[in-house]
Amino acid sequence: MDVLWSQAADVTLTVRDVHAEVSARREVAYTTVMTVMDRLARKDLVVQERDGRAYRYRAGASRGEMTAALMRGALEDIGQQDRAGALVAFVGDASAEELDALRAALARIPGEAGGS
């Protein structure tokens, strides 16, 4: 996913492109990359487009969007009454910069945290 996220949102890569990028950092078989890309496509984490006999891939969502979806899923799993505690614990570990970013994001939501 890091290789796909490092590209512009509209750029697609082949398995060969991804393999070249990953294998520059560590040894990995071409077929392993091909299998992983196929599995990510089946899970709708990447978009798979036919290009002749090959496929081209791009991330289905940004890193931030995917992380947010995972966080929402985790919150749904713990139940309504435990969500507030989980959010407070999460924010309690945030850095000053992360808290500033959170405040700014909340301020952009109409009707929330001082937003208009």
Summary of the structure (lengths in Angstrom):
residues: 116
radius of gyration: 18.8
end to end distance: 36.1
largest distance: 53.5
contacts: 268
relative contact order: 0.10
helix: 58%
strand: 12%
